[in-house]
Amino acid sequence: MAKTKELSKDTRNQIVDLHQAGKTESAIGKQLGLKKATVGAIIRKWKTYKTTDNLPRSGAPRKIPPRGVKMITRTVSKNPRTTRGDLVNDLQRAGTKVTKPTISNTLRRQGLKSCSARRVPLLKPVHVQVQDKKQYHCQPCGICRIGPREKYFHCEKCNLCLASDLRGNHKCVENVSRQNCPVCMEDMHTSRIGPHVLPCGHLLHKTCFDDMVQIGAYRCPLCMHSAWNMEDYGEEMDKEMAQSPMPTEY
């Protein structure tokens, strides 16, 4: 059954005024467009409580008596690490049987918040392994990187830390690290995956470059230049073509 719309306070007061004026419930209902039962309920409420306002409901009684509330509040205040199970046992010994959610709700009403301990430690084994990678802070990059520091250098023009064997052995592109990897679209500057510098100067992740090679993609995804020196590959192709016999008509 759908809930009916509650009458406004003005309408309820108008019903009482018409009743005091000597009109019957049926006449009031017809005048205001209300049911006789609704009008009668408003009048009876006014006669009993001398008001037409909504009265607060008593509700269900609290499961924990005031003395029990004081007991668990005092216990938690003295020892914040007290568990809900301990409080349930304390109340059960005092003759009150409650559940853990009831304990949480009661403490919350007293301004105390119950918390559950983490089952998963904050420091995982993978975090412990990171501590052994000799991290270092690069001031120009503005972030910490996995070391050791002596195996990397910061290229001022590329604005990125690169492997030491690339010093003077790569094409610099200004702020090339301030972009996403053209393969996986993840940020290159803050990535923990090492960058691979193509001959054209563009960057992509080493893992993404390996995936490209496996599928036979030998060009830069951005400028379509060769991903490496193709002279050796061209010589092999020439040898294979020279060893392949041509048809007589050619």
C-alpha positions as CSV (number, residue, x, y, z in Angstrom):
1,M,0.0,0.0,0.0
2,A,1.4,3.4,-1.0
3,K,2.2,5.9,1.6
4,T,-0.3,8.8,1.7
5,K,0.9,12.4,1.6
6,E,1.1,14.0,5.0
7,L,-1.3,16.9,5.7
8,S,0.3,20.3,6.2
9,K,0.2,22.0,9.6
10,D,-2.1,24.7,8.2
11,T,-4.6,22.1,7.0
12,R,-4.6,20.3,10.3
13,N,-5.1,23.5,12.2
14,Q,-8.0,24.4,9.8
15,I,-9.7,21.1,10.6
16,V,-9.5,21.9,14.4
17,D,-10.9,25.5,13.8
18,L,-13.8,24.1,11.8
19,H,-14.5,21.5,14.4
20,Q,-14.5,24.2,17.1
21,A,-16.9,26.2,15.0
22,G,-19.4,23.4,15.3
23,K,-19.1,21.6,11.9
24,T,-19.3,17.9,11.6
25,E,-16.5,15.6,10.4
26,S,-18.4,14.9,7.1
27,A,-18.9,18.6,6.4
28,I,-15.2,19.4,7.1
29,G,-14.2,16.6,4.8
30,K,-16.3,17.8,2.0
31,Q,-15.2,21.4,2.4
32,L,-11.5,20.5,2.4
33,G,-11.6,17.5,0.1
34,L,-10.5,15.0,2.7
35,K,-11.8,11.7,3.9
36,K,-14.0,11.6,7.0
37,A,-11.6,9.1,8.7
38,T,-8.7,11.5,8.2
39,V,-10.6,14.4,9.6
40,G,-11.7,12.3,12.6
41,A,-8.1,11.1,13.3
42,I,-6.9,14.8,13.4
43,I,-9.7,15.8,15.8
44,R,-9.2,12.9,18.1
45,K,-5.5,13.6,18.2
46,W,-6.2,17.2,19.1
47,K,-8.6,16.2,21.9
48,T,-6.1,13.8,23.4
49,Y,-2.8,15.7,23.1
50,K,-4.0,19.3,22.5
51,T,-1.8,19.5,19.5
52,T,-1.8,18.4,15.8
53,D,2.0,18.2,15.5
54,N,3.6,14.8,14.9
55,L,4.6,13.3,18.2
56,P,8.0,11.5,18.6
57,R,7.7,7.7,18.6
58,S,9.0,5.8,21.5
59,G,10.9,3.2,19.3
60,A,12.4,0.0,20.4
61,P,14.2,0.0,23.7
62,R,18.0,0.1,23.8
63,K,19.5,-3.3,24.1
64,I,22.3,-2.0,26.3
65,P,21.1,-0.4,29.5
66,P,22.6,3.0,30.6
67,R,24.7,1.2,33.2
68,G,26.2,-1.0,30.5
69,V,26.8,1.9,28.2
70,K,28.8,3.6,30.9
71,M,30.8,0.4,31.5
72,I,31.9,-0.1,27.9
73,T,32.6,3.6,27.4
74,R,34.8,3.6,30.5
75,T,36.6,0.5,29.3
76,V,37.3,1.8,25.8
77,S,38.4,5.2,27.2
78,K,41.0,3.5,29.4
79,N,42.1,1.0,26.8
80,P,41.4,2.1,23.2
81,R,42.7,-1.3,21.9
82,T,39.8,-3.2,23.5
83,T,38.0,-5.3,20.9
84,R,34.3,-5.6,20.4
85,G,34.5,-9.3,21.3
86,D,35.9,-8.3,24.7
87,L,33.1,-5.8,25.2
88,V,30.5,-8.4,24.2
89,N,31.9,-10.8,26.8
90,D,31.9,-8.2,29.5
91,L,28.3,-7.3,28.9
92,Q,27.3,-11.0,28.7
93,R,28.9,-11.5,32.2
94,A,26.8,-8.6,33.3
95,G,23.6,-10.3,32.0
96,T,23.2,-8.4,28.7
97,K,23.6,-10.3,25.4
98,V,24.4,-8.2,22.4
99,T,26.2,-8.5,19.0
100,K,29.3,-6.7,17.8
101,P,27.4,-4.3,15.5
102,T,25.3,-3.2,18.5
103,I,28.6,-2.4,20.3
104,S,29.8,-0.3,17.4
105,N,26.5,1.6,17.2
106,T,26.5,2.3,20.9
107,L,30.1,3.6,20.9
108,R,29.4,5.8,17.9
109,R,26.5,7.4,19.7
110,Q,29.0,8.1,22.5
111,G,31.4,9.8,20.1
112,L,33.8,6.8,20.0
113,K,34.6,5.2,16.7
114,S,35.4,1.5,16.5
115,C,38.1,0.3,14.1
116,S,39.1,-3.1,12.7
117,A,42.7,-4.1,12.5
118,R,44.1,-4.6,9.0
119,R,44.5,-8.2,7.9
120,V,47.0,-7.3,5.2
121,P,50.2,-5.5,6.4
122,L,50.9,-2.1,5.0
123,L,54.4,-3.1,4.0
124,K,54.2,-5.9,1.5
125,P,57.2,-8.0,0.3
126,V,57.3,-6.1,-2.9
127,H,57.9,-2.9,-0.9
128,V,60.8,-4.6,1.0
129,Q,62.4,-5.5,-2.3
130,V,62.3,-1.9,-3.5
131,Q,64.4,-0.9,-0.5
132,D,67.3,-3.0,-2.0
133,K,67.4,-1.2,-5.4
134,K,69.5,1.7,-4.2
135,Q,67.0,4.4,-5.0
136,Y,68.3,7.9,-5.5
137,H,66.7,11.3,-5.9
138,C,67.2,13.2,-9.1
139,Q,66.8,16.9,-8.5
140,P,66.2,18.0,-12.1
141,C,63.6,15.2,-12.6
142,G,62.0,16.0,-9.3
143,I,61.4,12.4,-8.3
144,C,63.2,9.4,-6.9
145,R,64.4,6.7,-9.3
146,I,65.7,3.2,-9.0
147,G,69.5,3.1,-9.0
148,P,72.3,2.7,-8.5
149,R,73.0,6.4,-9.3
150,E,76.4,5.6,-10.9
151,K,74.7,3.7,-13.7
152,Y,72.5,6.6,-14.8
153,F,73.0,10.2,-15.9
154,H,70.5,13.1,-16.3
155,C,70.3,14.4,-19.9
156,E,69.5,18.1,-19.5
157,K,67.9,18.5,-23.0
158,C,65.8,15.3,-22.8
159,N,65.1,16.1,-19.2
160,L,65.3,12.4,-18.2
161,C,67.7,10.0,-16.4
162,L,69.1,7.6,-19.0
163,A,71.6,4.7,-18.8
164,S,75.2,5.6,-18.7
165,D,75.9,3.8,-22.0
166,L,73.6,6.3,-23.8
167,R,75.8,9.3,-22.8
168,G,76.7,11.0,-26.1
169,N,75.2,8.0,-27.9
170,H,71.6,9.1,-28.4
171,K,69.7,11.8,-30.3
172,C,68.4,14.5,-27.9
173,V,64.9,15.8,-28.2
174,E,63.9,18.6,-25.8
175,N,61.7,17.4,-22.9
176,V,61.0,14.1,-24.7
177,S,60.2,12.5,-21.4
178,R,57.2,14.8,-20.8
179,Q,54.9,12.6,-22.9
180,N,53.2,9.2,-22.8
181,C,54.7,6.0,-24.2
182,P,53.3,5.8,-27.8
183,V,52.5,2.1,-27.3
184,C,50.9,1.7,-23.8
185,M,50.1,5.4,-23.3
186,E,51.6,5.5,-19.8
187,D,53.6,8.5,-18.6
188,M,57.3,8.1,-19.4
189,H,58.7,10.6,-16.9
190,T,57.4,8.9,-13.8
191,S,57.4,5.3,-15.1
192,R,59.4,2.7,-13.2
193,I,60.0,0.8,-16.5
194,G,63.2,1.8,-18.2
195,P,63.0,3.9,-21.4
196,H,64.3,2.8,-24.8
197,V,65.7,5.6,-27.0
198,L,65.0,5.1,-30.6
199,P,67.5,6.5,-33.3
200,C,65.0,9.3,-34.0
201,G,65.1,10.4,-30.4
202,H,61.7,9.4,-29.3
203,L,61.1,7.3,-26.2
204,L,59.1,4.2,-25.4
205,H,59.3,1.6,-22.7
206,K,61.8,-1.2,-23.1
207,T,59.1,-3.8,-22.6
208,C,56.9,-2.1,-25.2
209,F,59.9,-2.0,-27.7
210,D,60.4,-5.8,-27.2
211,D,56.7,-6.4,-27.9
212,M,57.0,-4.4,-31.1
213,V,60.0,-6.4,-32.3
214,Q,58.2,-9.7,-31.6
215,I,55.3,-8.7,-33.9
216,G,57.6,-7.4,-36.6
217,A,57.1,-3.7,-36.1
218,Y,60.4,-2.0,-36.8
219,R,59.4,1.7,-37.0
220,C,58.9,4.4,-34.5
221,P,55.1,4.7,-33.7
222,L,55.4,8.5,-33.8
223,C,57.5,9.4,-36.8
224,M,57.7,6.1,-38.7
225,H,61.5,6.2,-38.8
226,S,63.4,2.9,-38.5
227,A,63.7,1.6,-35.0
228,W,67.4,0.6,-35.6
229,N,70.0,0.5,-38.4
230,M,68.4,-1.5,-41.2
231,E,71.6,-1.8,-43.3
232,D,72.4,-5.4,-42.0
233,Y,68.8,-6.4,-42.6
234,G,69.0,-4.9,-46.2
235,E,72.2,-6.8,-46.9
236,E,70.6,-10.1,-45.8
237,M,67.6,-9.4,-48.1
238,D,70.0,-8.7,-51.0
239,K,71.8,-12.0,-50.5
240,E,68.5,-13.9,-50.4
241,M,67.4,-12.2,-53.6
242,A,70.7,-13.0,-55.3
243,Q,70.5,-16.6,-54.4
244,S,66.8,-16.9,-55.6
245,P,66.7,-18.0,-59.3
246,M,64.7,-15.7,-61.6
247,P,62.3,-17.1,-64.2
248,T,63.7,-17.2,-67.8
249,E,61.1,-14.7,-69.1
250,Y,62.6,-12.1,-66.8
